[in-house]
Amino acid sequence: DSAGFSLDLEFQAAAGVTVLFGPSGCGKTLVLDAVAGFVRPDEGRILLDDDLLFDGTTGVHLPPQARNCGYVFQNYALFPHMTLRENLMFAAERRPRLERHRRVNEMLETFRLTEAAGRRPHEVSGGQRQRCSIARALIVAPKLLLLDEPAQGLDAPLRAEFYEVLRQVRADFKTPVLLVTHDLDECFELGEEMLILREGKIVQSGPPRNILDQPANIEVARLLGAFNLIPCEIRALDPGRNTSKVQMGEFELDGPYFPGRFKGDRVTMCVRPEHLIVSARLGRPGPNQIPATLSRAIEKPHGMRLEFEGGIVADIRRAEFERLRENKDWLIEFPASALRVL
């Protein structure tokens, strides 16, 4: 497009898996393509270890094959007319012949492909294609492995198998991995470090757990999509007792002390669905409980997601839901320790 896309970010990826997370069109794949050499940025620098791959000022722009990056594409991009073994041989062609054979056999072994080595990509399972594609990327001992939404479109068993393979790669090869995804579970499953991108910029980075515990702002909380975001007003703050009182609609909740906030501040309360406690309403609500009307219950892989009128969402275990299923009146409890404000 004529306007061009502004990708403005600076980061370092260490050993382990660094995840680039964000909505479609935020620049995740563009980062991989710039590192791999498929696109040429207008300015900036890309260093891999101490090798300069790209430098806008001096005009250095190494071609992809000189960059020593392994790239696993979304559709695996194996050569369809070659067997799995031939695909690996082709990738290792720069190595001396004997070493090449040894290396290919090692990789087939490591990725449990020895049995299928003589078959072509369309004759093997999706999991085998995927493993072959990772083996092919690693056979040249790259300094960096780039993965673009590698689990997209895989069913649950294949996805689990892929996570297993990637953990093995992380343990055996010590190759840093840059992984693009827009799946939050995948970030937690695989990532040691997570970069959240929005419109070509990094809006927050850190270990996935830290980001989920403390999103930098409402924008990040929305991108993660894993929070109830509720407008509130701070009514009282007591640093000595580490407490606060927060007005949420007509209800007052007890919260922890919020440093840097003032009485009267209008804030957005940010609380994860799995931190809310739901129960049947029998008498008057207790502390930090509010009455609620259930609008629908949705099955999720790990339990049930309950959506209440007014937009509050809670996650509970399936057995728990079965027990409460016939219930008409509900209470939602907001544990003080789970409340964050943005």
C-alpha positions in Angstrom: 0.0 0.0 0.0 1.2 3.5 -0.7 0.9 4.8 2.8 3.3 2.1 4.0 3.2 0.5 7.4 5.2 2.0 10.3 6.9 -0.7 12.3 8.6 1.0 15.1 10.0 -1.3 17.7 13.2 -2.4 19.5 13.6 -5.7 21.3 16.1 -8.4 22.1 15.2 -12.1 22.0 17.3 -14.4 24.2 17.4 -18.2 24.2 13.9 -19.7 24.7 10.7 -18.7 23.1 9.8 -15.0 22.5 6.2 -14.6 21.5 4.9 -11.8 19.3 1.2 -11.4 20.2 -1.4 -9.1 18.9 -4.4 -8.6 16.6 -4.3 -9.2 12.8 -2.5 -6.5 11.0 -0.4 -5.2 13.9 2.9 -6.1 12.2 3.7 -9.5 13.8 4.5 -11.4 10.5 6.2 -8.3 9.2 8.7 -8.5 12.0 9.5 -12.1 11.1 9.8 -11.2 7.4 12.1 -8.3 8.2 14.4 -10.5 10.3 14.4 -13.2 7.7 15.2 -10.8 4.9 12.0 -11.1 2.9 11.2 -7.5 3.3 13.6 -4.6 3.5 12.8 -1.9 6.1 13.4 1.7 5.3 15.6 2.3 8.3 16.8 0.7 11.5 19.2 -2.2 12.3 18.8 -5.9 12.7 21.5 -7.8 14.5 21.7 -11.6 15.1 24.3 -12.4 17.7 27.0 -10.0 16.4 26.1 -10.3 12.7 24.6 -7.3 11.1 21.7 -8.5 8.9 20.3 -5.1 8.1 21.4 -1.5 8.6 19.5 1.3 7.0 22.3 3.9 7.4 25.1 1.8 5.7 22.8 0.0 3.3 23.6 -3.5 4.6 20.8 -5.9 3.6 21.9 -9.6 3.6 19.8 -11.9 1.4 17.6 -14.4 3.3 19.9 -17.4 2.6 22.9 -15.6 4.2 21.0 -14.8 7.4 21.2 -18.1 9.1 17.5 -18.0 10.2 15.2 -21.0 10.1 11.6 -20.1 9.0 8.6 -22.3 9.5 5.7 -21.0 7.4 2.0 -21.3 8.2 1.4 -24.0 5.6 4.8 -25.7 6.2 5.8 -25.1 2.5 7.5 -28.5 2.1 8.4 -29.4 -1.5 5.4 -31.6 -2.6 7.3 -33.7 -5.2 10.1 -34.7 -2.7 10.0 -37.2 0.1 10.5 -36.0 3.7 14.1 -37.3 3.5 14.7 -35.4 0.2 13.2 -32.2 1.7 15.8 -32.4 4.5 18.6 -33.3 2.2 17.8 -30.3 0.0 17.9 -28.0 3.0 21.2 -29.4 4.1 22.8 -29.3 0.7 25.6 -26.9 1.7 27.1 -29.4 4.1 29.7 -32.0 3.0 28.0 -35.2 1.7 28.8 -37.6 4.6 27.9 -35.1 7.2 24.7 -34.3 5.3 23.5 -37.9 5.5 24.4 -38.2 9.1 22.6 -34.9 10.0 19.5 -35.9 8.0 19.3 -39.2 9.8 19.7 -37.5 13.2 16.9 -35.1 12.4 14.6 -37.9 11.2 15.3 -39.7 14.4 14.9 -36.7 16.7 11.5 -35.7 15.1 10.2 -39.3 14.9 10.1 -39.3 11.1 12.3 -42.3 10.3 9.4 -44.5 9.4 7.8 -41.8 7.1 11.1 -40.6 5.6 10.4 -42.2 2.1 6.9 -40.6 1.8 5.9 -37.4 0.2 4.2 -34.6 2.2 0.7 -35.4 1.0 1.1 -39.0 2.1 1.9 -38.3 5.7 -0.1 -36.9 8.6 -0.4 -33.2 9.4 1.7 -33.7 12.5 4.5 -35.4 10.5 4.4 -32.6 7.9 4.8 -30.1 10.7 7.6 -31.9 12.4 9.4 -32.2 9.0 9.0 -28.6 8.4 10.6 -27.7 11.8 13.4 -30.3 11.2 14.1 -28.7 7.9 14.3 -25.3 9.4 16.7 -26.6 12.1 18.9 -28.8 10.0 21.2 -25.9 9.0 21.7 -25.1 12.7 20.2 -21.6 12.4 20.9 -19.0 15.0 17.2 -18.2 15.2 14.0 -20.1 14.5 11.1 -18.1 13.2 7.5 -19.5 13.5 4.5 -17.8 12.0 1.2 -18.9 13.6 2.5 -22.5 13.5 -0.5 -24.0 15.3 -3.2 -22.2 13.4 -5.9 -24.4 12.0 -4.6 -27.5 13.9 -7.1 -29.6 15.9 -6.5 -30.1 19.6 -4.4 -33.3 19.5 -2.1 -31.9 16.7 -1.7 -28.7 18.6 -0.7 -30.5 21.8 1.8 -32.5 19.7 3.2 -29.4 18.2 3.7 -27.8 21.7 5.5 -31.0 22.8 7.8 -30.8 19.7 8.6 -27.1 20.4 9.4 -27.9 24.0 11.8 -30.5 22.8 13.4 -28.1 20.4 13.8 -25.6 23.2 15.5 -28.2 25.4 17.7 -29.9 22.7 18.7 -27.2 20.3 19.0 -24.1 22.5 18.0 -22.1 19.4 16.2 -18.9 20.2 12.6 -19.0 18.8 10.5 -16.0 17.7 6.9 -17.2 17.5 4.0 -15.2 16.1 0.5 -15.9 17.5 -2.8 -14.3 18.4 -3.7 -17.2 20.7 -3.3 -16.3 24.4 -3.2 -19.9 25.5 -0.3 -20.5 23.2 1.6 -17.6 24.8 1.3 -19.3 28.1 2.0 -22.7 26.8 5.2 -21.8 25.1 6.5 -18.3 25.7 9.1 -17.2 28.2 8.8 -13.7 27.0 5.9 -12.0 25.3 5.8 -8.8 23.2 2.4 -7.3 22.7 2.1 -5.4 19.4 -0.4 -2.9 18.3 -0.2 -0.9 15.1 3.5 -1.7 14.7 4.5 -0.8 18.2 5.3 -2.8 21.3 2.7 -1.8 23.9 4.0 -4.1 26.7 6.6 -6.8 27.1 7.6 -9.3 29.8 6.8 -12.9 30.9 3.2 -13.8 30.0 2.2 -14.4 33.6 3.4 -10.9 34.6 1.5 -9.3 31.8 -1.7 -11.1 32.7 -1.3 -10.2 36.3 -0.6 -6.5 35.6 -1.6 -5.3 32.1 0.0 -1.9 31.4 -3.2 -0.2 30.4 -6.8 -0.7 29.2 -5.6 -1.2 25.7 -3.5 -4.2 26.6 -6.2 -5.6 28.8 -8.6 -5.4 25.8 -6.1 -7.0 23.4 -5.6 -9.9 25.8 -9.4 -10.2 26.0 -9.1 -12.0 29.3 -10.6 -9.5 31.7 -13.8 -7.9 33.0 -13.3 -4.2 32.6 -15.7 -2.3 34.8 -15.9 1.5 35.3 -15.6 2.4 39.0 -14.8 5.2 41.4 -12.3 5.0 44.3 -14.1 6.0 47.5 -11.4 5.4 50.1 -7.8 4.6 50.3 -5.9 3.4 53.4 -2.2 2.7 52.8 -1.6 1.7 56.4 -4.1 -1.1 56.2 -3.5 -1.8 52.5 -7.2 -1.4 51.8 -9.5 0.7 49.6 -13.2 1.1 48.9 -14.4 1.1 45.3 -17.8 2.1 44.1 -19.1 -0.1 41.3 -22.5 1.0 40.2 -24.7 0.8 43.3 -22.3 -1.5 45.2 -19.3 -0.7 47.3 -16.4 -3.2 47.2 -13.4 -3.6 49.4 -10.1 -3.7 47.5 -6.4 -3.5 48.1 -4.6 -0.2 48.4 -3.9 1.3 44.9 -0.6 3.2 45.0 -0.6 6.5 43.0 -4.4 6.7 43.0 -6.6 9.3 44.8 -10.0 9.3 46.4 -12.6 10.3 43.8 -10.5 8.9 40.9 -12.6 7.3 38.1 -10.8 4.1 37.1 -11.5 0.9 35.2 -11.5 -2.1 37.4 -9.8 -5.1 35.8 -10.5 -8.6 37.1 -10.0 -11.9 35.4 -13.1 -14.2 35.0 -11.5 -17.1 36.8 -10.9 -14.9 39.9 -14.6 -14.3 40.4 -16.5 -16.6 42.8 -20.1 -17.4 41.8 -22.7 -19.0 44.1 -26.5 -19.3 44.5 -28.1 -16.3 46.2 -29.8 -17.4 49.3 -30.0 -14.4 51.6 -28.5 -10.9 51.6 -25.2 -10.5 49.7 -22.1 -10.7 51.9 -19.1 -8.5 51.6 -17.9 -7.9 48.0 -20.8 -9.9 46.7 -23.3 -8.5 44.2 -26.6 -10.1 43.0 -26.6 -11.0 39.3 -28.7 -12.5 36.6 -27.2 -15.2 34.3 -27.8 -14.6 30.6 -25.9 -17.6 29.2 -23.4 -20.4 30.0 -20.8 -21.4 27.4 -18.8 -24.6 27.4 -15.0 -24.0 27.2 -12.2 -26.5 27.1 -11.4 -26.2 30.8 -14.9 -25.5 32.3 -17.8 -23.2 31.9 -17.9 -19.5 31.1 -20.9 -17.7 32.7 -22.1 -14.4 31.1 -24.2 -12.2 33.4 -26.4 -9.3 32.6 -24.4 -6.1 32.6 -21.5 -7.8 30.8 -19.7 -9.5 33.8 -18.1 -12.8 32.9 -17.0 -15.6 35.3 -15.3 -18.9 34.7 -16.1 -21.9 36.8 -15.4 -25.6 36.8 -17.9 -27.8 35.0 -18.8 -29.8 38.2 -19.5 -26.6 40.0 -21.8 -25.4 37.3 -23.7 -28.7 37.3 -24.3 -28.2 41.0 -25.7 -24.7 40.5 -27.3 -25.3 37.2 -31.0 -25.0 38.2 -30.3 -21.9 40.3 -32.3 -18.7 39.5 -30.6 -16.0 41.6 -26.9 -15.7 41.5 -24.2 -13.9 43.6 -20.8 -12.8 42.2 -18.1 -12.3 44.7 -15.1 -10.0 43.8 -12.2 -11.1 46.0 -10.3 -8.0 47.2 -7.0 -9.5 46.3 -8.0 -10.0 42.6 -9.0 -6.4 41.9 -6.7 -4.3 39.8 -7.4 -0.8 38.5 -6.3 0.8 35.3 
